[in-house]
Amino acid sequence: MSNYCIIHKPFNVLSQFSPEEGKQTLKDFFDVPKDLYPVGRLDYDSEGLLILTNDKKLNHQLLTPSHEHEREYWAQVEGSKNEQGLLELESGVMISIDGKAVRTKPCEAEFFSVEPIVAERFPPIRFRKNIPTQWVKLILKEGKNRQARKMLAKVGLPVLRLIRYRIESISIEGLEPGEMRMISKNEIYRLLSIDESKFEL
């Protein structure tokens, strides 16, 4: 039987259940059946949405790049508002992935006009009075290694904090870091805009 969970991964937690010395893992926060695993991953120093499931079809569908599922990230960055930088991001920029130069696909990028309401982070980011910070919303349709961080650094907006807010229509709205909720198969497929009848492993 397939099971599905939506979790809010806290900061400085590995996206795995297997132990690793000196680091917290999902096992420290979430009590789920042993056959549930994260679909994809979030970096140790990133926060936000992860989907846990034992549904191999769903895993395959979400991790196949050609399906281009939307992923929305909220990033707190150093620096002043740089609209030109966001235009560059929207067109695609060159970043390094595994030592190779790769051009990112077109995306959506905008500065928040009002700072978003997000959970406190522990430990908090280091405050520096003389350096302004902004919040940026990035909507990507690909998920390369540390991509959002590399893209923002490329246009002079180094990331202080990164939260994956949603994948398609599934978000962490209402979930604090370390919280989860179960979700039905019908609901998760609907929210991810996946028609199970149209794909096979």
C-alpha positions, 0 to 999 in steps of 0.5 A, a space after each residue: 500500500 502506498 503512503 504519502 507525507 508532506 514534511 517541513 524539513 528544518 535547517 541543518 537536517 539531512 534529507 535521509 533517515 539513515 544516521 550520519 555522525 554529528 548531524 541530525 536526520 529526518 529520523 530525529 523529527 519524523 516517525 513514519 513507516 520504514 519504507 517511506 523515503 524522500 522524493 529528491 532532496 533538500 540540502 542540509 542547510 536548506 529548509 522546507 517542503 519534502 514529500 515522503 512516499 513509497 510510491 515508485 511511480 510518483 518518485 519517478 514522475 517527480 524526478 524526471 526532468 522532462 516533466 518540469 514540475 514547478 518548485 517555488 523557493 523563498 530566498 533571503 539574500 544579501 544585497 540591495 534590490 537588483 532588478 537587472 539581476 532578476 531579469 538575467 535569472 529569468 532568461 537563464 544564467 550559466 552555473 557550474 554543476 559537477 564541474 560543467 557549465 550549464 545554462 539554467 532554464 527560464 524561470 520566474 524571479 521577483 523580490 517580495 515587496 513585503 518580507 514574507 512570514 516565515 518560521 524562526 530559524 535556529 540558529 538564526 542568520 547572522 545579522 550585519 547592520 551595514 549589509 541590506 537583505 532582501 527576500 526573493 521568490 524563485 519559481 524553477 522547473 528543474 532541480 539541479 544540485 544547489 541550483 537556486 543558491 548558485 543562480 542567485 550568487 551568479 547575479 550578486 545576491 548570495 543566499 543567507 537562507 533558502 526555503 522550498 515553499 512548494 512543489 506544484 500546488 503542494 506547499 508548507 503552508 500551515 506546517 512549522 519546521 519539524 511538522 508533517 501531515 499525511 495526504 491521500 494518493 488522490 489528493 497528492 496526484 491532483 495537487 501535483 497535476 499528475 495523471 496516473 493513467 498517462 505514465 508507466 515506470 
